[in-house]
Amino acid sequence: MAKLLGRDFSRALTTIKGTVGYLAPEWYSGEAITQRADVYSFGMMLFEIISGKRNSSEFNNKRYPYFPLYATVKMNEGEVLCLLDEKLGGHVDVAELIRACKVAGWCIQEPEACRPSMKKVVLMLKGTISVGIPPVPKSLLNLVDADDY
């Protein structure tokens, strides 16, 4: 959306349109909206594609109330198979699953400057460039007991 509006478009928008939980934090904080806001939404969608679960409504875990938090913690623990959609029956290239989880984790980083560009996202998903393990976003850590981390 940011790319479609162009550089000459005013960054001040009066209304928020989108699905709660998929919108980048800058939509709520009043910061300028850039192309990286779309990267955040893509990361949330990528987690949904991987898991077959919406980021909150279908996820019931007392310790991790929000699926992206659970996913980033499990990824940092090296346990990505538990994130996979059960309907796939475990039939997946594990290296591709790990790569997709890492990419999604980078896409939902805060601040937005830590998110990759969509061009870089494509290169990471293709395996053209390596992907490091992303940190758990600080806003997600606020949802759990900080003593655990």
C-alpha positions as CSV (number, residue, x, y, z in Angstrom):
1,M,0.0,0.0,0.0
2,A,2.8,2.4,0.9
3,K,4.4,1.9,-2.5
4,L,1.1,2.5,-4.3
5,L,0.6,5.9,-2.6
6,G,4.0,7.2,-3.8
7,R,6.4,9.7,-2.2
8,D,4.2,12.7,-2.8
9,F,1.3,11.4,-0.8
10,S,0.9,12.9,2.7
11,R,2.0,10.5,5.4
12,A,-0.9,11.7,7.6
13,L,-3.8,9.3,7.3
14,T,-6.9,9.8,9.4
15,T,-8.2,6.2,9.4
16,I,-6.7,2.8,10.0
17,K,-7.8,0.0,7.7
18,G,-6.7,-3.5,8.1
19,T,-7.0,-6.5,10.3
20,V,-6.0,-6.1,14.0
21,G,-2.9,-8.1,14.7
22,Y,-1.6,-7.9,11.2
23,L,-1.1,-4.1,11.1
24,A,2.4,-2.8,11.9
25,P,2.8,-1.1,15.3
26,E,3.4,2.2,13.6
27,W,-0.2,2.3,12.5
28,Y,-1.2,2.6,16.2
29,S,1.6,4.8,17.3
30,G,1.1,7.6,14.8
31,E,4.5,7.1,13.2
32,A,5.0,7.6,9.4
33,I,3.8,4.6,7.4
34,T,6.3,3.3,4.9
35,Q,6.7,0.2,2.8
36,R,8.1,-1.6,5.9
37,A,4.6,-1.6,7.4
38,D,3.6,-3.9,4.5
39,V,6.6,-6.1,5.4
40,Y,5.3,-6.5,8.9
41,S,1.9,-7.6,7.6
42,F,3.5,-10.0,5.2
43,G,5.5,-11.6,8.1
44,M,2.2,-12.1,10.1
45,M,0.7,-13.7,7.0
46,L,3.7,-15.9,6.5
47,F,3.4,-17.2,10.1
48,E,-0.3,-17.9,9.4
49,I,0.6,-19.8,6.2
50,I,3.2,-21.9,8.0
51,S,1.0,-22.7,11.0
52,G,-2.5,-22.7,9.6
53,K,-3.5,-20.5,12.5
54,R,-4.5,-16.9,12.8
55,N,-2.1,-15.0,14.9
56,S,-4.5,-14.9,18.0
57,S,-8.0,-16.1,17.5
58,E,-7.2,-19.8,17.1
59,F,-4.2,-20.0,19.3
60,N,-4.8,-21.0,22.9
61,N,-1.6,-21.3,24.9
62,K,-1.5,-20.0,28.5
63,R,2.2,-19.2,28.5
64,Y,2.3,-17.6,25.0
65,P,-1.1,-15.9,24.3
66,Y,-0.1,-14.7,20.9
67,F,1.0,-17.1,18.1
68,P,3.8,-14.8,16.7
69,L,5.4,-14.7,20.2
70,Y,5.2,-18.5,20.5
71,A,6.7,-18.9,17.0
72,T,9.6,-16.5,17.6
73,V,10.4,-18.2,21.0
74,K,10.2,-21.7,19.5
75,M,12.4,-20.6,16.5
76,N,15.0,-19.2,18.9
77,E,14.9,-22.6,20.8
78,G,15.4,-24.4,17.5
79,E,12.0,-26.1,17.6
80,V,10.3,-25.1,14.4
81,L,8.5,-28.4,13.6
82,C,5.9,-27.6,16.3
83,L,4.9,-24.5,14.3
84,L,4.0,-26.4,11.2
85,D,0.3,-26.8,10.2
86,E,-0.9,-30.2,11.4
87,K,-2.8,-30.7,8.1
88,L,0.6,-31.1,6.3
89,G,1.3,-34.2,8.4
90,G,4.9,-33.3,8.8
91,H,5.6,-33.5,5.1
92,V,7.9,-30.5,4.7
93,D,11.4,-29.6,3.7
94,V,12.7,-28.7,7.2
95,A,15.4,-26.3,5.8
96,E,12.7,-24.4,4.0
97,L,10.4,-24.3,7.1
98,I,13.3,-22.9,9.2
99,R,14.1,-20.3,6.5
100,A,10.4,-19.2,6.2
101,C,10.1,-19.0,10.0
102,K,13.2,-16.9,10.2
103,V,12.0,-14.6,7.4
104,A,8.6,-14.1,9.2
105,G,10.4,-13.4,12.4
106,W,12.5,-10.6,10.8
107,C,9.4,-9.2,9.1
108,I,7.7,-8.5,12.4
109,Q,10.6,-6.8,14.0
110,E,10.4,-3.4,15.8
111,P,11.5,-0.8,15.0
112,E,10.6,-0.9,11.4
113,A,14.2,-0.2,10.4
114,C,15.1,-3.7,11.6
115,R,12.7,-5.2,9.0
116,P,14.0,-6.3,5.7
117,S,12.8,-4.8,2.4
118,M,10.4,-6.9,0.4
119,K,13.2,-7.4,-2.2
120,K,15.4,-8.8,0.6
121,V,12.5,-11.0,1.8
122,V,12.2,-12.5,-1.6
123,L,15.9,-13.2,-1.7
124,M,15.8,-14.8,1.7
125,L,12.8,-17.0,0.9
126,K,14.6,-18.2,-2.3
127,G,17.7,-19.0,-0.3
128,T,19.8,-16.6,-2.3
129,I,21.0,-14.9,0.9
130,S,21.3,-16.3,4.4
131,V,18.9,-15.6,7.2
132,G,20.0,-15.2,10.8
133,I,17.8,-16.0,13.8
134,P,15.7,-12.9,14.6
135,P,15.3,-11.7,18.1
136,V,11.9,-11.9,19.8
137,P,10.4,-8.4,19.3
138,K,10.3,-6.4,22.5
139,S,6.6,-5.7,22.2
140,L,5.9,-9.4,22.2
141,L,8.0,-10.0,25.3
142,N,5.8,-7.6,27.1
143,L,3.0,-10.3,26.8
144,V,4.9,-12.8,29.0
145,D,6.9,-12.9,32.2
146,A,10.2,-11.2,31.4
147,D,11.9,-13.5,33.9
148,D,11.6,-16.3,31.4
149,Y,14.0,-14.5,29.0
